[in-house]
Amino acid sequence: MKSSNNFDINDLNTFDVKEYFFKIIDHWKLFLVTIFLGLLIANIINRRSQRIYKLDSVITVKDEQNPLFTSSTNIAFNWGGPSDKVETIMTILNSRTHNEKVVNKLQFYIEYYKQGKYRKEDIYGSAPFRINLDTTYFQLQNTFLKLDFKENNAVQITVEFEEDEYNLIKYFKNQNKKYFPVEEQFIQSYPIGSTIESPFYRFGIEKENDFSELAGQTYFIRFSNFNGLVNAYTKIDVSSLKKGTSLIQLALTGPNKKKIETYLNTTVDVLNLDQQRQKIQYAIRTKKYIDTLFGVESDNLRDIESELGSFKQSNNIYDLSAEGTSLLGEVTMLDNETQRVKNRIDYYTSLESYIRSRNQIDESIPAPALVNIEDPNITQSVNTLITLSKAKENLELTVTPSYPPLKKINEEIDVERKVLLEHLSSMKIATQNSLDNLNRQMASTSGKLKSLSPKEQTLLNYQRKYNLSEANYNYLKQKSYEAGTAIAANVSDIKVLDRAKDVGQMPIQPKTSFNYLIGLMLGTILPLLFIVSKEVLDNKITTVEEIERMYKIPVLGVLGRNNYESRLVVYNKPNSTISESFRALRSNIQFLLKKENKCKTIVVTSSVSKEGKTMCAINMASVFAMSGKKTVLIGFDLRKPQMHKEFNHSNDWGIVNYLIGERTMEEIISPSKIENLDFITSGPIPPNPSELILSQSADALFEALKANYDYVIIDTPPVGLVADALELFKYSDAIIYMIRYNYTQKGMPKMIDDKYRNGEVTNISFVLNDFKVKSKYGYGYGYGYGYGYGYGYGKYGNGYHSNEIPSLLKRIERKIKSFRG
């Protein structure tokens, strides 16, 4: 046999939506409280939470070239522009180096606060003073300095030391050291305008407004950790505004909109300046190289000019002959062309050496400062190599050498390197051929010089050197001018489309509407979970619907809660609600009794003790007796007798004495104070109650009682604990099985219900005892007509029962009438 605590899960398959709806309605006060608390908590969170704002800025990145430059000038001063410009800019904006520059420029490590209602509020941008920090001095880190401004143009600084050890930081070199305070509180006053100094800070205060406005005001400053602050700003949100475009969006969140706005705009400004410097690095490097050559050539030209003048004066020769002038022009042209070709060969040789000796190609590639590159393939190959090398460098940071895309890039670099070297080799051969031709022409022209006089030959050589040096001087001067122009007229690749600006943006946190919605949802869901959990975990029977849903045995009636000290309520309180319930039960049980039987025997039992079977037996006997029926009540709970207490009778003898032959039936029957009602107590507790019930004496007893009484009511022990009651079922015409509201577990009546299903027990019905109507909205309505008088009538039952408590309005009306009377 299964335990009484277990029940078939199929009994729970039926889900009564209406029942749960009324249970929810019954807990409306709980919903009201939890919703109120949810909204209250949401309101507190919304009011106390730090307001967080978000601002953004939009920039575009494009390779801009100065339209004043020729193609050769662009090659000379802008060679090597990367094709992954957008990705590079986004990486720079999140880099530590870049954000260190921005933080240092803005001095964001100095934080300004004022005490707010719930916390210290960041007042950057609205503070009426500014701190001039000595960055070469160690400052107290991450600890608030309280500034109390006084009437006498002074400030009092207070520092609370709550720990034994603190950090000091020197921002100039980002150095740290330990500080061990000697007192728990440091207080010092300083005149404003002087250096404010202590062993752990040194700074000055500069007014933004009239200091008289500060008198009596309290502010706080704090020097934050530089590395931690920079690390926080490296997490700035940088993303492509639209995929595949050069538009970049920068977004930053924080509690101070002015601080966010300043940082976003400054980070773009710093980036812009850095990109301009990087973009003209070839021009800067080339100009420096050209200026060096220009200085040397200027000295050479001056020396040659001096030597030429001295020669003319000492030899009394100032001009060349017509033939000499013609030869000088021819030689000068060949000298200039030869120099140009030699410069080109030197560059090709330098570039070839660089390509062969470097595995990584970058912007340090030699710039063609003094030559014009005639072959566009060389320029294209160099740019391709730089792009591939950058892609290789980025991949090597995250993948292994065997990664297929990396291996492919290495193969492309090798191919492009070979192509460039082949171009250089062919250009060197072609250029060398040009140089050889020039040398042959020069040799032919040099032979013609022998026709001139020695003095004229010497003068021509001096003039030749002078012209060559002058040509180089002018050429270098032009190149220096071009480089300077490239530096001065550089066009930035960074264009700001939308600068960060405070235009009244609402905070993104806390999300007030969302918090109220969450509070409302939790205030609704939590009670629902409570109700469902309570129903799932609650294993107690509380309604007639549960009994009818789980068991086949019908429900005979419902008894209310007995709020009186005596169990004999039908006799003592005949007009009470519970008395009417017993009368209704008396009427309902007639349908179970066979009319042909002169005497009706009713057995009252239950699953366990304290479910009200004794009270039911006593009062059922009472209602039958009070209706004029001769009734006898038998206390057959031989193991734990209780009935005799309600009649103030001794239990020294009773049914046990009769069954063992010590007393006669007349001796054990006792009259009660209720007319027509007799009772038989159980007597002393026997060692073998089951055997006594099965004895022939029990059969004789019931035959005699049925001959003398109209009703025999039997109070039995619980069937869920002992088998005594089952043995008494054979004498019964009807069986009342008690179930106590919110006490009897759902699985307890399972055993008796199985016997009923199998036909082992008949004429049995459940009675729900100690019932309490939970709500006027739902379950419980109708029990008055169907199961027990007095439940579900609401206001229509007022005045019928003596134990009804009048409503507050009725009681007030009675008080008024009493006062007037």
Secondary structure as GFF3:
##gff-version 3
##sequence-region A 1 821
A	DSSP	three_ten_helix	9	12	.	.	.	ID=ss1
A	DSSP	alpha_helix	17	26	.	.	.	ID=ss2
A	DSSP	alpha_helix	28	48	.	.	.	ID=ss3
A	DSSP	beta_strand	53	61	.	.	.	ID=ss4
A	DSSP	alpha_helix	71	77	.	.	.	ID=ss5
A	DSSP	alpha_helix	85	93	.	.	.	ID=ss6
A	DSSP	alpha_helix	96	106	.	.	.	ID=ss7
A	DSSP	beta_strand	110	115	.	.	.	ID=ss8
A	DSSP	beta_strand	120	122	.	.	.	ID=ss9
A	DSSP	beta_strand	129	133	.	.	.	ID=ss10
A	DSSP	beta_strand	139	140	.	.	.	ID=ss11
A	DSSP	beta_strand	145	149	.	.	.	ID=ss12
A	DSSP	beta_strand	154	160	.	.	.	ID=ss13
A	DSSP	beta_strand	166	170	.	.	.	ID=ss14
A	DSSP	beta_strand	175	179	.	.	.	ID=ss15
A	DSSP	beta_strand	185	191	.	.	.	ID=ss16
A	DSSP	beta_strand	196	198	.	.	.	ID=ss17
A	DSSP	beta_strand	201	207	.	.	.	ID=ss18
A	DSSP	three_ten_helix	211	214	.	.	.	ID=ss19
A	DSSP	beta_strand	218	223	.	.	.	ID=ss20
A	DSSP	alpha_helix	226	233	.	.	.	ID=ss21
A	DSSP	beta_strand	237	240	.	.	.	ID=ss22
A	DSSP	beta_strand	247	254	.	.	.	ID=ss23
A	DSSP	alpha_helix	257	279	.	.	.	ID=ss24
A	DSSP	alpha_helix	281	315	.	.	.	ID=ss25
A	DSSP	alpha_helix	322	357	.	.	.	ID=ss26
A	DSSP	alpha_helix	376	396	.	.	.	ID=ss27
A	DSSP	alpha_helix	404	448	.	.	.	ID=ss28
A	DSSP	three_ten_helix	449	451	.	.	.	ID=ss29
A	DSSP	alpha_helix	454	488	.	.	.	ID=ss30
A	DSSP	beta_strand	494	498	.	.	.	ID=ss31
A	DSSP	alpha_helix	512	537	.	.	.	ID=ss32
A	DSSP	alpha_helix	544	550	.	.	.	ID=ss33
A	DSSP	beta_strand	555	560	.	.	.	ID=ss34
A	DSSP	alpha_helix	569	572	.	.	.	ID=ss35
A	DSSP	alpha_helix	577	588	.	.	.	ID=ss36
A	DSSP	three_ten_helix	589	591	.	.	.	ID=ss37
A	DSSP	beta_strand	600	606	.	.	.	ID=ss38
A	DSSP	alpha_helix	613	626	.	.	.	ID=ss39
A	DSSP	beta_strand	631	635	.	.	.	ID=ss40
A	DSSP	alpha_helix	643	646	.	.	.	ID=ss41
A	DSSP	alpha_helix	655	659	.	.	.	ID=ss42
A	DSSP	alpha_helix	665	668	.	.	.	ID=ss43
A	DSSP	beta_strand	669	671	.	.	.	ID=ss44
A	DSSP	beta_strand	677	680	.	.	.	ID=ss45
A	DSSP	alpha_helix	689	693	.	.	.	ID=ss46
A	DSSP	alpha_helix	696	708	.	.	.	ID=ss47
A	DSSP	beta_strand	711	715	.	.	.	ID=ss48
A	DSSP	alpha_helix	724	728	.	.	.	ID=ss49
A	DSSP	three_ten_helix	729	731	.	.	.	ID=ss50
A	DSSP	beta_strand	734	740	.	.	.	ID=ss51
A	DSSP	alpha_helix	750	758	.	.	.	ID=ss52
A	DSSP	beta_strand	764	771	.	.	.	ID=ss53
A	DSSP	alpha_helix	783	786	.	.	.	ID=ss54
A	DSSP	three_ten_helix	794	797	.	.	.	ID=ss55
A	DSSP	alpha_helix	808	820	.	.	.	ID=ss56
###
